[in-house]
């Protein structure tokens, strides 16, 4: 499929001054504000390519990080505006899923970024403790009258054999980092605030290492505005003002970059500290225990549907139930006779992605947080010549497999229909019954799992808002049948 040459209107100095930039042109950081540059540095820190301060000063280090990311992850391996758009979509999905905010300790005159939506907080006389549900990310914030040098020394002394800890110290700051035998990553920072010392201890497992990098790199003595997309800015234009276009797939995102990052640390902890030090730092109770895995869904032969619903997630690609492909022997078309090409088929998840001829002006964004229990939802089913909108609620959300239950009255002829939450964002896709029988279905793939699936397969999709053409969600719905 030939690569489309798209243009994005980027507002430079105001509404009166605009310049058209091709998405395949080389990225130019001079088009960005300081806030947008911090946003991109945050995205690159999360990916593991940027290992310096997130300060909005775009220099050779920032540009080199972007070029390394693009060489590894982007189509063509070049740091183009198109590649930056893909990076922005990834980071915005993480920001939405983890609820990132900019926090500011007013008395201590110190701020940093925090994935607040991911964390549970408890407070005692001495400290604040933030813990993710799985215990993979722990943040302690405490105030001490004196510099807690013993805490830093304990982490340093218990470093993993053969790996040097990182230590930097000045009159009003002490930072320590190293590697723990237990495999945890950490950043320990104490800042003088008048007669007191404010200490942050950030600890993570491998899965949360990117979040640790963003937190550690974002510490600042200046009360800076949140590093988020700015309305009318270049990065927001890449995400919101350009309808997703189908094209060659991006490779799945790697959790860690190659190479040794430890020697490049500036004020970040990219290594880990010993589990024994973690236990002593947190106390006997330690971080929250991992949540129990939910009971697996019953395994049954999937329903072989012959009619179903699909919905556009970009201008050419439609999400549908895999059961439809199974029932149609892989040959599917629209009710008007347009033949579909299979882009992705995932029997385990129960969904497929089909490419249809032509271009749709309407598509639906996918909510990267998915659905929550008790959430009100609306389902849009394709009927002969019309669409049927039905309301209901999410009755249960399970972690394993990204499944949810709902009480929307939906028959198996409506498989693949989107379940919509706020702002017409897809929070689920209807699937066959767990027992594999025909009849009313109450299962769906959670929107968060769908977004991950599309992202890993390189299927471009929006996550924030639909285009004006999709003000009526039915405009993005298509009836599918065997071809």
Residue pairs with C-beta under 8 A, 6 or more apart in sequence:
1 246
1 247
1 248
3 24
3 247
3 248
4 245
4 247
5 22
5 23
5 24
6 22
6 23
6 82
6 242
6 245
7 20
7 21
7 22
7 23
8 20
8 21
8 23
8 81
8 234
8 237
8 238
8 241
8 242
9 18
9 19
9 20
9 237
9 241
10 18
10 19
10 20
10 21
10 31
10 234
10 237
11 17
11 18
11 232
11 233
11 234
11 237
12 18
12 19
12 31
15 232
21 31
21 81
22 81
23 80
23 81
23 82
23 85
23 242
24 76
24 80
24 81
24 82
25 80
25 81
26 78
26 79
26 80
27 66
27 79
27 80
27 81
27 83
27 84
29 37
29 40
29 58
29 62
29 63
31 234
32 40
32 58
32 233
32 234
32 235
33 230
33 233
34 56
35 56
35 224
35 225
35 226
35 227
35 228
35 230
35 233
36 229
36 230
36 233
36 234
36 235
37 56
37 57
37 58
37 62
38 54
38 55
38 56
38 218
38 224
38 227
39 88
39 91
39 227
39 228
39 229
39 235
40 58
40 62
40 66
40 84
40 87
40 88
40 235
41 50
41 52
41 54
41 55
41 56
41 58
41 62
41 65
41 217
41 227
42 54
42 91
42 113
42 214
42 217
42 218
42 227
43 87
43 88
43 90
43 91
44 50
44 62
44 65
44 66
44 69
44 87
45 51
45 54
45 210
45 213
45 214
45 217
45 268
46 91
46 94
46 210
46 211
46 213
46 214
47 69
47 73
47 87
47 90
47 210
47 253
47 257
48 209
48 210
48 213
48 255
48 256
48 257
48 261
49 65
49 66
49 68
49 69
49 257
50 61
50 62
50 65
50 213
50 217
51 65
51 213
51 217
51 261
51 264
51 265
51 266
51 268
51 270
52 61
52 62
52 217
52 264
52 266
52 267
52 268
53 217
53 266
53 267
54 113
54 214
54 217
54 218
54 227
55 220
56 224
56 227
63 79
66 79
66 83
66 84
66 87
67 79
68 257
69 79
69 83
69 87
70 77
70 78
70 79
70 80
70 83
71 77
71 78
72 251
72 254
72 257
73 83
73 86
73 87
73 250
73 251
73 253
73 254
74 80
74 82
74 83
74 86
74 87
74 250
75 82
75 83
75 86
75 247
75 248
75 250
76 83
81 238
84 235
84 238
85 238
85 239
85 242
86 250
88 229
88 235
88 238
88 239
89 239
89 455
89 460
89 463
90 253
90 455
92 229
92 239
92 463
92 464
93 368
93 451
93 455
93 463
94 100
94 210
94 368
95 228
96 367
96 368
96 369
96 463
96 464
97 117
97 118
97 368
97 369
97 448
98 115
98 117
98 118
98 211
99 115
99 116
99 117
99 118
100 113
100 114
100 115
100 116
100 117
100 214
101 113
101 114
101 116
101 226
102 111
102 112
102 113
102 114
102 218
102 224
102 225
102 226
102 227
103 111
103 112
103 113
103 114
103 116
104 110
104 111
104 223
105 111
105 141
105 198
107 193
108 143
108 191
108 193
108 196
108 198
109 193
109 221
109 223
110 191
110 193
110 198
110 219
110 220
110 221
111 218
111 219
111 220
111 222
111 223
111 224
112 200
112 215
112 218
112 219
112 220
113 214
113 215
113 218
113 227
114 130
114 139
114 215
115 137
115 211
115 215
118 132
118 133
118 137
118 211
119 130
119 131
119 132
119 137
119 139
120 130
120 131
120 132
120 133
120 288
121 128
121 129
121 130
122 128
122 129
122 131
123 129
126 142
126 143
127 140
127 141
127 142
127 143
128 140
128 141
128 142
129 138
129 139
129 140
129 141
129 282
130 137
130 138
130 139
130 140
130 141
131 137
131 138
131 139
131 287
131 288
132 138
132 208
132 288
133 288
133 291
134 288
134 290
134 291
135 286
135 287
135 288
135 289
135 290
136 204
136 205
136 207
136 208
137 202
137 203
137 204
137 205
137 208
137 211
137 212
138 201
138 202
138 203
138 204
138 278
138 282
138 287
139 200
139 201
139 202
139 203
139 215
140 199
140 200
140 201
140 281
140 282
141 198
141 199
141 200
142 148
142 198
142 199
142 201
143 193
143 196
143 197
143 198
143 199
144 190
144 196
144 197
144 199
145 195
145 196
145 197
146 197
147 174
147 190
147 192
147 197
148 190
148 197
148 199
149 174
151 188
151 199
151 201
151 281
152 167
152 174
152 176
152 188
152 190
154 277
154 280
154 281
155 165
155 176
155 178
155 186
155 188
155 273
155 274
155 277
155 281
156 165
156 167
156 176
156 178
157 277
158 178
158 180
158 181
158 273
158 274
158 276
158 277
159 165
159 178
159 179
159 180
159 273
159 274
160 178
160 179
160 180
160 181
160 272
160 274
161 181
163 178
163 179
163 262
163 271
164 178
164 262
165 176
165 177
165 178
165 179
165 271
165 273
166 175
166 176
166 177
166 178
166 262
166 265
166 269
166 271
167 174
167 175
167 176
167 177
168 174
168 175
168 267
169 175
171 192
172 191
172 192
173 189
173 190
173 191
173 192
174 189
174 190
175 187
175 188
175 189
175 190
175 267
175 269
176 188
176 189
176 269
177 186
177 187
177 188
177 265
177 268
177 269
177 270
177 271
177 273
178 186
178 269
178 271
178 272
178 273
178 274
179 185
179 271
179 272
179 273
179 274
180 186
180 272
180 273
180 274
180 275
180 276
180 277
180 278
181 274
181 275
181 276
182 272
182 274
182 275
182 276
182 278
183 205
183 206
183 272
183 275
184 203
184 204
184 205
184 272
184 273
184 275
184 278
185 203
185 204
185 205
185 206
185 208
185 209
185 212
185 269
185 270
185 271
185 272
185 273
186 201
186 202
186 203
186 204
186 212
186 269
186 271
186 272
186 273
186 278
187 200
187 201
187 202
187 212
187 215
187 216
187 268
187 269
188 199
188 200
188 201
188 202
188 269
188 273
189 199
189 200
189 216
189 219
190 197
190 198
190 199
190 200
191 197
191 198
191 199
191 221
200 219
201 281
202 212
202 215
202 216
202 269
203 212
203 273
203 278
203 281
203 287
204 211
204 212
206 255
206 256
207 255
209 255
209 256
209 270
210 255
212 269
213 268
213 270
216 267
216 268
216 269
217 267
217 268
218 227
219 267
229 235
229 236
229 239
229 240
230 236
239 462
239 464
240 462
240 464
240 465
243 314
243 315
243 361
243 363
243 462
243 467
244 313
244 314
244 315
244 363
244 460
244 461
244 462
245 314
245 315
245 316
245 460
246 314
246 315
246 316
246 317
246 343
246 355
246 459
246 460
247 460
248 458
249 457
249 458
249 459
250 458
251 458
252 455
252 456
252 457
252 458
253 455
253 456
261 270
262 270
262 271
265 271
278 286
278 287
279 286
291 399
293 399
293 400
294 398
294 399
294 400
296 400
296 401
297 398
297 400
297 401
297 403
297 434
297 443
298 434
298 435
300 434
300 435
300 436
300 437
301 436
302 322
302 323
302 326
302 347
302 350
302 432
302 436
303 323
303 327
303 412
303 415
303 432
303 433
303 436
303 437
303 438
304 323
304 326
304 327
305 321
305 323
305 324
305 326
305 327
305 412
305 413
305 415
305 432
306 324
306 327
306 328
306 481
306 482
307 324
307 413
307 479
307 480
307 481
307 482
308 320
308 321
308 323
308 324
308 382
308 413
308 414
308 415
308 416
308 417
308 480
308 481
309 320
309 321
309 380
309 381
309 382
309 414
309 415
309 416
309 417
309 418
309 430
309 477
309 478
309 479
309 480
310 318
310 319
310 320
310 354
310 382
310 416
310 477
310 478
310 479
310 480
311 318
311 319
311 363
311 364
311 380
311 416
311 417
311 418
311 426
311 476
311 477
311 478
312 318
312 360
312 362
312 363
312 364
312 476
312 478
313 319
313 353
313 363
313 364
313 366
313 426
313 454
313 459
313 460
313 461
313 462
314 363
314 459
314 460
314 461
314 462
315 359
315 360
315 361
315 363
316 355
316 356
316 358
316 359
316 360
317 343
317 353
317 354
317 355
317 356
317 459
317 460
317 461
318 340
318 353
318 354
318 355
318 356
318 478
318 480
319 351
319 352
319 353
319 354
319 416
319 418
319 426
319 429
319 450
319 454
320 332
320 351
320 352
320 353
320 354
320 415
320 416
320 480
321 350
321 351
321 352
321 415
321 416
321 429
321 430
321 431
321 432
322 345
322 346
322 347
322 349
322 350
322 351
322 352
323 350
323 412
323 415
323 431
323 432
324 332
324 352
324 415
324 416
324 480
325 332
325 342
325 345
325 352
326 347
327 482
328 481
328 482
328 483
329 482
330 342
331 339
331 482
331 483
332 339
332 340
332 342
332 354
332 480
332 481
332 482
332 483
333 339
333 340
333 480
333 481
333 482
333 483
334 340
334 356
334 478
334 479
334 480
334 481
335 382
335 384
335 385
335 478
335 479
335 480
335 481
338 356
338 357
338 358
339 357
339 483
340 354
340 355
340 356
340 480
340 483
341 354
341 355
341 356
342 352
342 353
342 354
342 355
343 352
343 353
343 354
343 355
343 457
343 459
344 352
344 353
344 453
344 454
344 457
344 459
345 352
345 353
346 352
346 453
348 401
349 401
349 402
349 445
349 449
349 450
349 453
350 429
350 431
350 432
350 445
351 416
351 429
351 431
351 445
351 450
351 453
353 454
353 457
353 459
354 480
356 478
360 476
361 467
361 469
361 470
361 475
362 466
362 467
362 469
362 470
362 472
362 475
362 476
363 461
363 462
363 466
363 467
363 470
363 476
364 418
364 420
364 424
364 425
364 426
364 462
364 466
364 470
364 473
364 476
365 423
365 424
365 425
365 426
365 461
365 462
365 463
365 464
365 465
365 466
366 425
366 426
366 447
366 450
366 451
366 454
366 461
366 462
366 463
367 421
367 425
367 426
367 427
367 447
367 448
367 451
367 463
368 447
368 448
368 451
368 463
369 447
369 448
370 397
370 402
370 404
370 427
370 428
370 446
370 447
370 448
370 449
370 450
370 451
371 377
371 394
371 397
371 404
371 419
371 421
371 427
371 428
371 444
371 446
371 447
372 394
372 397
373 394
373 395
373 396
373 397
374 393
374 394
374 395
375 393
375 394
375 421
375 427
376 391
376 392
376 393
376 421
377 391
377 392
377 393
377 394
377 406
377 408
377 419
377 420
377 421
377 427
377 428
378 389
378 390
378 391
378 392
378 419
378 420
378 473
379 389
379 390
379 391
379 392
379 406
379 408
379 410
379 414
379 417
379 418
379 419
379 420
379 430
380 387
380 388
380 389
380 417
380 418
380 420
380 473
380 474
380 477
381 387
381 388
381 389
381 390
381 410
381 414
381 417
381 477
382 388
382 414
382 417
382 477
382 478
382 479
382 480
383 479
384 479
387 474
387 477
388 414
389 473
389 474
390 408
390 409
390 410
391 408
392 406
392 407
392 408
392 409
393 406
393 407
394 404
394 405
394 406
394 419
394 427
394 428
395 405
395 406
395 407
395 442
396 404
396 405
397 403
397 404
397 405
397 446
398 404
401 449
402 445
402 446
402 448
402 449
402 450
402 452
403 431
403 443
403 444
403 445
403 446
403 449
404 428
404 443
404 444
404 445
404 446
405 442
405 443
405 444
406 419
406 428
406 430
406 442
406 443
406 444
407 442
408 419
408 430
408 442
409 440
410 417
410 430
410 440
410 441
410 442
411 439
411 440
411 441
412 432
412 433
412 438
412 439
412 440
412 441
414 430
414 441
415 430
415 431
415 432
415 441
416 429
416 430
416 480
417 429
417 430
417 477
418 426
418 428
418 429
418 473
418 477
419 426
419 427
419 428
419 429
419 430
419 444
419 447
420 426
420 427
420 473
421 427
421 447
423 465
423 466
424 466
424 470
424 473
425 447
425 463
425 465
425 466
426 447
426 450
427 446
427 447
428 444
428 445
428 446
428 447
428 450
429 444
429 445
429 447
429 450
430 441
430 443
430 444
431 441
431 443
431 444
431 445
432 441
432 443
433 439
433 440
433 441
433 442
433 443
434 443
451 461
451 463
454 460
454 461
455 461
466 473
466 476
469 475
470 476
